[in-house]
Every structure is written in C-alpha cells, then in structure tokens.
Amino acid sequence: MKEQLPLSPEDIGKLRKQLIPMLIFPFAVVAMFAVFYKLAFRNMDDSFFQDGISEKIFMGFGVLFLSILGYMVWTSVIDIKRGFKYRVTGVVTDKRLNVQTSSSHASAGGRSGSSRTSSSTTRHYYLYINDEEFSVDYKHYTWVKVGSNVVLDRAPKSRLTLSLTVLSKEVEDPQASNDMRAENIKFLESQMQEERFSEKDFEALKKIFRAQTRKRLLFMLPFVVIVFGMITNGLLGFLIVLFPLFVVPLWQGVSAMRRWGEYIRNKDYAHKRGVTALVEDKLTVTGNRRRGVNKVITTKGTLPVSTVLYDQLSVGEKVIIFFPKYGKQPLSMMKLNKEEFYLFKGTK
C-alpha cells in the first residue's frame, strides 16, 4: 500500500540536514583537485599545458561533479518545497546487495610513462517491499529481515529514507509464542544421527575438494614461478632476502595436503553429520564483477544456495545442514519435508 502524506517537522529537519554536507563538500573537492593538479602535472611536458589539454580535462571533471552535486541539492530542495512524502506499507519479500567495483589509471608523471591503478568499491542496499525495489541505507538494510511487515517513509524526489518501522506482529495467544520459541530451542539442541554417503554425497565431496585445490594452486602459481626463475638464474642471494616468497607457497601447499587428507578420510568414513539450524534471513548479492549469488543466513552461518532453494526457504524455517565428518565445508541442506539440496554448484 502506498499513500501520500505531509512532511513532519522531523522529516524536514532530515532533508535540511542532508544539504549541509552537500554544500560543504565542493570546497573540499576544489582543494583536493588543486593539490592533485600541482602534484600530478608538475613533471609533464610543457606542450601538454600549452595545448590546454590539462585545463580542459579538469574543467570537464569539475562541470560533471558540480552537475551531479547540484542535482542532489535540487532534489532535496524540491522535496522540502513540495512538502509531502510517500508512505509504503507491506512485507519485505527480498533483499539485495549490489557491489560495484571501479578501477582508475593515473599517470605517475615524468617521461617514463609509468602509471598506477587504484580500485574502489561501493555498496548499494535494496529492500523489496511487496516485490517493489527501494534503496535504503546500511542501517535499515541490516535491521530489517525478509518477511517483516514494515512502514517506509520516503522522500519522492531525493528518495531519502525518512523512516523505516517494523510492525510488531499481534499475538493473540502469548502462550503459543512461548511454545514456538521453546520448540525452536529444542530443535536447535537436538542431535542428529550420522547418515551414510549417497552417490551424490561422494560427487559433492569430490567437487569441493577439486575446487579448493584448484584455487590454492592458482594462488601459489605466481610465487612458484618467481622462486623458480630466481633459482634458475642463480639469484639465490635474493631468495634469502625475499624469504617470504617461500612462506606463501609452502603454507598453501601444507593446507592443500591437509585438505587432501580430510578428503581421503571423509571418503573412507563415508558418513555425514547433520546440524540443525533456523533460517534467520536471506539476500541476493549482485555486482558488475560477479555473478548473482543467493545467500541464506542461518544460525550456523551464511551459506550460498541455488535459486530454487532460495525461493523455497522462508525466514524462521527449520533446516538440517549436512557436513562431512571432517572439515567445515557443508555438503547439502535438507528441509523438514526430507527434500535435500546440494550447496556446491554443479551437484545435482
């Protein structure tokens, strides 16, 4: 449900408070650009400045930055002048975390043509209320869980979250709520009997071991190449100075051997142990450098799951997570209806 309401004095105060850093920030940016201008271009050729290229670049960045900032200030001012807000009431049906990573290349100056690369990561948080997406800040994102009934007050133009309230569920019978809480505690404390591996369990165990081994080998490869190149070129003296190069591949090699030992023992033991858990929340993680991942937050940790399992699970649901006898990598998750889902991608 969506309705239009007048802004309260508290809402107007929040919108005005948002304007303060926007008006101060440009002065800090101008100072930063001035320092960067002097440091980055002090060693550049005179022709670069004579052509006016640097001035045009900085003017372009300045206009772009001021345009974005001006638009943000304008949206807040418009919201205050209009004097109304939107109130959205409904159920949180999903959550999404969007991770955006960007890289920039900056010249180090001089005639060598050297440059350096830096990367920055920004996170955007979204709630889906009755399947409609709304951007929120980190505080509200972590506070609200999927399945909660909420009331969201939002500025229409700047899209600032003015308030977010979780509606408490009316409990007609307090005894029923206490019984449910006791039942959950009893379920979490229950001990599961070990079950014998099925063919799918062996398949999942093998794929997990191969994926972990491949990851360690790829991480070790650059260090091994450097060490091997120094040895073949007679640079043993440098290896003494750069002894940490030995530590990384050695540690990864020891870890790989330990995982191999665990794999052999789990394969020979051929049993898995079940751990009871409750689903506390769930979310989807997206980004420009990663594929979408569905994650379920349980009382036993956060687990990536398939889309099919993600859509079927509800907050508060009881599940059983299966682990091999040795190691902490989960194999599968089972619902109380005995339907089992393997967590490692590629295991059917």
C-alpha positions as CSV (number, residue, x, y, z in Angstrom):
1,M,0.0,0.0,0.0
2,K,1.3,3.4,-1.0
3,E,-0.1,6.7,0.3
4,Q,0.9,10.4,0.2
5,L,1.3,12.2,3.5
6,P,2.6,15.7,4.5
7,L,6.1,16.1,5.8
8,S,6.5,16.3,9.5
9,P,8.9,18.8,11.2
10,E,11.3,15.8,11.8
11,D,11.2,14.9,8.1
12,I,12.0,18.5,7.0
13,G,14.9,18.5,9.5
14,K,16.4,15.3,8.0
15,L,16.2,16.8,4.5
16,R,17.8,20.0,5.6
17,K,20.5,18.1,7.5
18,Q,21.3,16.2,4.2
19,L,22.0,19.5,2.5
20,I,24.8,20.6,4.9
21,P,27.5,18.1,3.7
22,M,26.5,18.7,0.1
23,L,27.2,22.4,0.4
24,I,30.5,21.9,2.3
25,F,31.8,19.1,0.2
26,P,32.6,21.2,-3.0
27,F,35.1,23.3,-1.1
28,A,37.0,20.2,0.0
29,V,36.9,18.8,-3.6
30,V,38.3,22.0,-5.0
31,A,41.2,21.9,-2.6
32,M,41.8,18.3,-3.4
33,F,41.8,18.9,-7.1
34,A,44.2,21.9,-6.7
35,V,46.7,19.7,-4.8
36,F,46.3,16.9,-7.3
37,Y,46.8,19.3,-10.2
38,K,50.1,20.5,-8.8
39,L,51.5,17.1,-7.9
40,A,50.4,15.1,-10.9
41,F,51.4,17.5,-13.6
42,R,54.4,19.2,-12.3
43,N,56.8,17.0,-14.3
44,M,54.7,16.8,-17.5
45,D,56.0,18.3,-20.8
46,D,55.3,22.0,-21.4
47,S,53.5,21.1,-24.6
48,F,50.8,19.4,-22.6
49,F,50.0,22.7,-20.8
50,Q,50.4,24.8,-23.9
51,D,47.8,22.9,-25.8
52,G,45.4,23.5,-22.9
53,I,44.6,19.8,-22.5
54,S,45.0,19.6,-18.8
55,E,42.7,22.6,-18.2
56,K,40.0,21.1,-20.4
57,I,40.2,17.8,-18.6
58,F,39.9,19.4,-15.2
59,M,37.1,21.7,-16.4
60,G,35.2,18.7,-17.7
61,F,35.6,16.8,-14.4
62,G,34.6,20.0,-12.5
63,V,31.4,20.5,-14.6
64,L,30.5,16.8,-14.2
65,F,31.0,16.8,-10.5
66,L,29.1,20.1,-9.9
67,S,26.2,18.9,-12.1
68,I,25.8,15.7,-10.1
69,L,26.1,17.6,-6.8
70,G,23.7,20.3,-8.0
71,Y,21.1,17.8,-8.9
72,M,21.3,16.2,-5.5
73,V,20.8,19.5,-3.8
74,W,18.0,20.4,-6.1
75,T,16.1,17.2,-5.3
76,S,16.3,17.8,-1.6
77,V,15.1,21.4,-2.0
78,I,12.2,20.3,-4.2
79,D,11.1,17.8,-1.6
80,I,11.1,20.4,1.1
81,K,9.1,22.9,-1.1
82,R,6.5,20.2,-2.1
83,G,6.0,19.3,1.5
84,F,4.9,15.7,1.1
85,K,6.3,12.2,1.3
86,Y,5.3,8.7,0.3
87,R,4.5,6.0,2.8
88,V,4.8,2.4,1.7
89,T,3.3,-0.4,3.8
90,G,3.9,-4.0,3.1
91,V,6.0,-7.2,3.6
92,V,9.7,-7.4,2.8
93,T,9.9,-10.0,0.2
94,D,13.6,-9.9,-0.6
95,K,16.9,-8.0,0.0
96,R,19.7,-7.2,-2.4
97,L,23.2,-6.1,-2.0
98,N,24.8,-4.6,-5.2
99,V,28.6,-4.3,-5.2
100,Q,30.1,-2.0,-7.8
101,T,33.9,-2.1,-8.3
102,S,35.6,0.5,-10.5
103,S,39.3,0.9,-11.5
104,S,41.1,4.1,-12.4
105,H,44.5,4.5,-14.0
106,A,46.6,7.5,-13.0
107,S,49.9,8.6,-14.5
108,A,52.8,8.8,-12.1
109,G,54.3,11.7,-14.0
110,G,57.6,12.2,-15.7
111,R,58.8,10.9,-19.1
112,S,58.9,7.2,-18.1
113,G,55.2,6.8,-18.8
114,S,54.7,4.9,-15.6
115,S,51.2,4.7,-14.2
116,R,49.4,3.3,-11.2
117,T,46.0,1.6,-10.9
118,S,43.6,2.0,-8.0
119,S,40.2,0.5,-7.4
120,S,37.2,1.5,-5.3
121,T,34.2,-0.4,-4.2
122,T,30.7,0.9,-3.4
123,R,27.8,-1.0,-2.0
124,H,24.2,-0.2,-2.6
125,Y,21.4,-1.7,-0.4
126,Y,17.9,-2.5,-1.5
127,L,14.7,-3.8,0.1
128,Y,11.9,-5.3,-1.9
129,I,8.5,-4.4,-0.3
130,N,5.7,-6.4,-1.9
131,D,8.2,-7.1,-4.7
132,E,8.9,-3.4,-5.4
133,E,12.5,-2.3,-5.0
134,F,13.5,0.6,-2.7
135,S,17.1,1.8,-2.0
136,V,17.9,2.1,1.8
137,D,21.0,2.8,3.9
138,Y,23.1,0.1,5.5
139,K,21.5,0.5,9.0
140,H,18.0,-0.2,7.7
141,Y,19.2,-3.0,5.4
142,T,20.8,-5.0,8.2
143,W,18.0,-4.3,10.7
144,V,15.1,-5.5,8.6
145,K,14.6,-9.2,7.7
146,V,12.8,-10.8,4.9
147,G,9.2,-11.5,5.9
148,S,8.9,-8.4,8.2
149,N,5.9,-6.1,7.9
150,V,7.3,-2.6,7.6
151,V,6.3,1.0,7.1
152,L,8.7,3.0,4.9
153,D,8.5,6.8,4.7
154,R,10.4,8.1,1.7
155,A,11.0,11.5,0.0
156,P,9.7,11.3,-3.6
157,K,12.4,13.3,-5.4
158,S,15.6,12.7,-3.5
159,R,14.5,9.2,-2.5
160,L,15.8,9.7,1.0
161,T,14.5,7.2,3.6
162,L,12.9,9.4,6.2
163,S,11.9,6.5,8.5
164,L,11.5,2.7,8.5
165,T,9.4,1.0,11.1
166,V,9.0,-2.7,11.6
167,L,5.4,-3.6,12.6
168,S,5.2,-6.0,15.5
169,K,3.0,-9.0,14.9
170,E,-0.1,-9.1,17.0
171,V,0.0,-12.3,19.1
172,E,-3.5,-13.3,20.2
173,D,-2.1,-16.1,22.4
174,P,1.2,-15.3,24.2
175,Q,1.4,-19.0,25.2
176,A,1.6,-20.0,21.6
177,S,4.6,-17.7,21.0
178,N,6.4,-19.1,24.0
179,D,5.7,-22.6,22.8
180,M,7.1,-21.8,19.4
181,R,10.2,-20.3,21.0
182,A,10.7,-23.4,23.1
183,E,10.1,-25.7,20.1
184,N,12.9,-23.8,18.2
185,I,15.3,-24.1,21.1
186,K,14.6,-27.8,21.3
187,F,15.1,-28.3,17.6
188,L,18.4,-26.5,17.7
189,E,19.7,-28.6,20.6
190,S,18.6,-31.9,19.1
191,Q,21.3,-34.3,18.0
192,M,21.2,-35.9,14.5
193,Q,22.4,-39.3,13.7
194,E,25.1,-39.7,11.1
195,E,23.9,-40.9,7.7
196,R,25.8,-42.9,5.1
197,F,27.0,-41.2,2.0
198,S,25.0,-41.5,-1.1
199,E,26.4,-41.2,-4.6
200,K,25.5,-37.5,-4.7
201,D,27.4,-37.0,-1.5
202,F,30.5,-38.6,-2.9
203,E,30.1,-36.4,-6.0
204,A,29.7,-33.2,-4.0
205,L,32.7,-34.1,-1.7
206,K,34.9,-34.7,-4.8
207,K,33.9,-31.4,-6.5
208,I,34.5,-29.4,-3.3
209,F,38.0,-30.9,-3.0
210,R,38.8,-30.2,-6.6
211,A,37.6,-26.6,-6.4
212,Q,39.6,-25.9,-3.2
213,T,42.7,-27.5,-4.7
214,R,42.4,-25.6,-7.9
215,K,42.0,-22.3,-6.0
216,R,45.2,-22.9,-4.0
217,L,47.2,-23.9,-7.0
218,L,46.3,-20.8,-8.9
219,F,47.2,-18.7,-5.9
220,M,50.6,-20.5,-5.5
221,L,51.5,-20.3,-9.2
222,P,52.9,-16.7,-9.4
223,F,55.1,-17.3,-6.3
224,V,56.4,-20.6,-7.6
225,V,57.2,-19.0,-11.0
226,I,59.2,-16.2,-9.3
227,V,61.1,-18.6,-7.0
228,F,61.9,-21.0,-9.9
229,G,63.1,-18.1,-12.0
230,M,65.4,-16.9,-9.3
231,I,66.9,-20.3,-8.8
232,T,67.5,-21.0,-12.5
233,N,69.1,-17.6,-12.9
234,G,71.5,-18.0,-10.0
235,L,69.8,-15.4,-7.8
236,L,69.9,-17.4,-4.6
237,G,71.1,-14.4,-2.6
238,F,67.9,-12.6,-3.5
239,L,65.8,-15.5,-2.2
240,I,67.4,-15.2,1.2
241,V,66.3,-11.6,1.3
242,L,62.9,-12.4,-0.1
243,F,62.3,-15.4,2.1
244,P,58.6,-14.6,2.5
245,L,58.2,-15.8,-1.1
246,F,58.8,-19.3,0.2
247,V,56.3,-18.9,3.0
248,V,53.2,-18.3,0.8
249,P,53.5,-21.4,-1.5
250,L,54.7,-23.5,1.4
251,W,51.7,-22.6,3.6
252,Q,49.3,-23.1,0.7
253,G,51.0,-26.5,-0.1
254,V,50.6,-27.6,3.5
255,S,47.0,-26.5,3.5
256,A,46.4,-28.4,0.3
257,M,47.9,-31.6,1.8
258,R,45.7,-31.2,4.9
259,R,42.6,-30.8,2.7
260,W,43.7,-33.9,0.7
261,G,44.0,-35.8,4.0
262,E,40.5,-34.7,5.0
263,Y,39.1,-35.7,1.6
264,I,40.6,-39.2,1.9
265,R,39.3,-39.7,5.5
266,N,35.8,-38.4,4.6
267,K,35.8,-40.7,1.6
268,D,36.8,-43.7,3.6
269,Y,34.4,-42.9,6.5
270,A,31.6,-42.3,4.1
271,H,29.2,-40.8,6.6
272,K,27.9,-37.2,7.0
273,R,26.7,-35.4,10.1
274,G,23.6,-33.3,10.3
275,V,23.4,-30.0,12.2
276,T,20.0,-28.4,12.9
277,A,19.6,-24.7,12.1
278,L,17.0,-21.9,11.6
279,V,16.8,-19.6,8.7
280,E,17.3,-16.1,10.0
281,D,17.4,-14.0,6.8
282,K,18.3,-14.2,3.1
283,L,19.6,-11.9,0.5
284,T,20.9,-11.7,-3.1
285,V,24.4,-10.3,-3.9
286,T,24.9,-8.7,-7.3
287,G,27.7,-6.6,-8.9
288,N,29.5,-5.6,-12.0
289,R,32.3,-8.1,-11.4
290,R,30.5,-11.0,-10.1
291,R,27.5,-13.2,-10.9
292,G,24.5,-13.0,-8.8
293,V,24.7,-15.1,-5.6
294,N,21.8,-16.1,-3.4
295,K,22.7,-16.3,0.3
296,V,20.8,-17.7,3.3
297,I,21.7,-16.5,6.8
298,T,21.2,-19.3,9.3
299,T,22.0,-19.8,13.0
300,K,25.0,-21.8,11.8
301,G,26.4,-19.2,9.4
302,T,25.8,-17.7,5.9
303,L,25.5,-20.2,3.0
304,P,25.3,-19.7,-0.8
305,V,22.4,-21.6,-2.2
306,S,20.7,-22.2,-5.5
307,T,17.9,-20.1,-6.8
308,V,15.4,-22.9,-6.4
309,L,16.3,-23.4,-2.7
310,Y,16.4,-19.7,-2.1
311,D,12.9,-19.2,-3.4
312,Q,11.6,-22.1,-1.3
313,L,13.1,-21.1,2.1
314,S,11.3,-18.8,4.5
315,V,12.7,-16.8,7.5
316,G,12.2,-18.9,10.6
317,E,12.1,-22.2,8.7
318,K,13.8,-25.2,10.3
319,V,16.5,-26.9,8.2
320,I,19.3,-29.5,8.5
321,I,22.8,-28.7,7.2
322,F,24.9,-31.8,6.4
323,F,28.7,-31.7,6.8
324,P,31.3,-34.4,6.2
325,K,32.8,-36.0,9.3
326,Y,36.0,-34.0,8.9
327,G,36.1,-30.3,7.8
328,K,33.7,-27.4,7.9
329,Q,32.6,-27.2,4.2
330,P,28.8,-28.0,4.1
331,L,27.6,-30.6,1.6
332,S,23.8,-30.1,1.5
333,M,20.8,-28.6,3.2
334,M,17.6,-30.6,3.9
335,K,14.2,-29.2,4.6
336,L,11.9,-30.9,7.1
337,N,10.0,-32.5,4.3
338,K,13.2,-34.6,3.5
339,E,13.9,-32.6,0.3
340,E,17.7,-32.3,0.1
341,F,19.6,-29.6,-1.9
342,Y,23.3,-29.8,-2.5
343,L,25.1,-26.5,-1.9
344,F,28.1,-26.9,-4.2
345,K,27.4,-25.7,-7.7
346,G,27.2,-28.4,-10.3
347,T,26.0,-31.2,-8.0
348,K,22.5,-32.3,-9.0
